[in-house]
C-alpha cells in the first residue's frame, strides 16, 4: 500500500481558503490556533520544517480541508484507507491514535522524499 501526502495541494487549498475569506496570514493563524510561521511553512510547502500533526490538523480544520483532499494512493487498499480516515473524522471529529501515527508516518515519508528530490 502506497499513500502519499500532497503538500503542494494542501498549500494551494490553504492559500485559496485564506484569499477567499479575505484573511491575512496572522488572521488565519489566529483562527486556527497556530503561529504565523507555522501557517507560512504550510503555504510555502516547507518540507524540512513542516508543521507537527496537531498544527497541521488545526489548520486543515480551520480551512475545512478533508484529509482525502491531500492524501493520494495508487492502490485500492490505500484509497480504502484514505476513505476510512475521512469517515472516521466525519463521524466523530476525532482520530484514533493508530490512525494519527499512520498519518505521521505518511507525512514524514513524503517530507523525506521531497527533501531528496
C-alpha positions as CSV (number, residue, x, y, z in Angstrom):
1,X,0.0,0.0,0.0
2,X,1.4,3.4,-1.0
3,X,-0.2,6.5,0.5
4,X,1.4,9.9,-0.1
5,X,0.8,13.3,1.5
6,X,0.5,16.1,-1.1
7,X,2.0,19.2,0.5
8,X,1.5,21.2,-2.7
9,X,-2.2,20.5,-2.8
10,X,-2.5,21.4,0.9
11,X,-0.6,24.7,0.3
12,X,-2.9,25.5,-2.6
13,X,-6.1,24.7,-0.6
14,X,-5.0,26.7,2.4
15,X,-4.0,29.7,0.4
16,X,-7.2,29.6,-1.7
17,X,-9.3,29.4,1.5
18,X,-7.4,32.3,3.1
19,X,-7.7,34.5,0.0
20,X,-11.4,33.6,-0.5
21,X,-12.1,34.6,3.2
22,X,-10.1,37.8,2.9
23,X,-7.8,36.7,5.7
24,X,-4.2,37.7,6.3
25,X,-1.7,35.0,7.5
26,X,-2.0,36.4,11.0
27,X,-5.8,36.2,11.0
28,X,-5.9,32.7,9.7
29,X,-3.2,31.6,12.1
30,X,-5.1,33.1,15.0
31,X,-8.3,31.4,13.8
32,X,-6.5,28.0,13.5
33,X,-4.6,28.4,16.8
34,X,-1.2,28.2,15.3
35,X,1.7,30.6,14.8
36,X,2.0,32.7,11.6
37,X,5.3,31.0,11.0
38,X,3.6,27.6,11.0
39,X,1.0,28.7,8.6
40,X,3.6,30.2,6.3
41,X,5.5,26.9,6.3
42,X,2.3,25.1,5.2
43,X,1.6,27.6,2.5
44,X,5.2,27.6,1.2
45,X,5.4,23.7,1.4
46,X,8.5,23.8,3.6
47,X,9.2,20.0,3.6
48,X,12.1,20.1,6.0
49,X,10.4,22.1,8.8
50,X,6.8,21.3,8.1
51,X,4.3,21.5,11.0
52,X,3.6,18.8,13.5
53,X,0.4,16.8,13.2
54,X,-1.5,18.9,15.7
55,X,-0.8,22.1,13.9
56,X,-1.5,20.5,10.5
57,X,-4.8,19.2,11.8
58,X,-5.7,22.6,13.3
59,X,-5.0,24.4,10.0
60,X,-6.9,21.9,7.9
61,X,-9.9,22.1,10.3
62,X,-9.9,25.9,10.2
63,X,-9.9,25.8,6.4
64,X,-12.4,23.0,6.1
65,X,-9.9,20.7,4.3
66,X,-10.5,17.0,4.4
67,X,-7.6,14.5,4.6
68,X,-8.9,12.8,1.4
69,X,-8.0,16.0,-0.5
70,X,-4.3,15.9,0.5
71,X,-3.7,12.1,0.6
72,X,-3.3,10.1,-2.5
73,X,-2.7,6.5,-3.3
74,X,-2.2,4.4,-6.4
75,X,-3.6,1.3,-4.8
76,X,-7.2,0.3,-4.0
77,X,-6.1,-0.7,-0.4
78,X,-4.5,2.8,0.1
79,X,-7.6,4.5,-1.3
80,X,-9.8,2.5,1.1
81,X,-7.6,3.5,4.0
82,X,-7.9,7.2,3.0
83,X,-11.7,6.8,2.8
84,X,-11.6,5.2,6.3
85,X,-9.6,8.1,7.7
86,X,-12.0,10.6,6.2
87,X,-15.1,8.6,7.5
88,X,-13.6,8.3,11.0
89,X,-13.1,12.1,11.2
90,X,-16.5,12.9,9.8
91,X,-18.2,10.5,12.2
92,X,-16.5,11.5,15.4
93,X,-14.5,14.6,14.8
94,X,-11.6,12.8,16.3
95,X,-8.9,10.4,15.1
96,X,-7.6,7.3,16.7
97,X,-4.0,7.1,17.9
98,X,-3.3,4.4,15.4
99,X,-4.6,6.5,12.5
100,X,-2.7,9.6,13.8
101,X,0.5,7.6,13.9
102,X,-0.1,6.2,10.4
103,X,-0.7,9.8,9.1
104,X,2.5,11.0,10.8
105,X,4.5,8.2,9.1
106,X,2.9,9.1,5.7
107,X,3.8,12.8,6.1
108,X,7.4,12.0,7.3
109,X,7.9,9.8,4.3
110,X,6.6,12.4,2.0
111,X,8.9,15.1,3.5
112,X,11.9,12.7,3.2
113,X,11.0,12.1,-0.5
114,X,10.6,15.8,-1.1
115,X,13.9,16.6,0.6
116,X,15.8,14.2,-1.5
117,X,14.3,15.2,-4.9
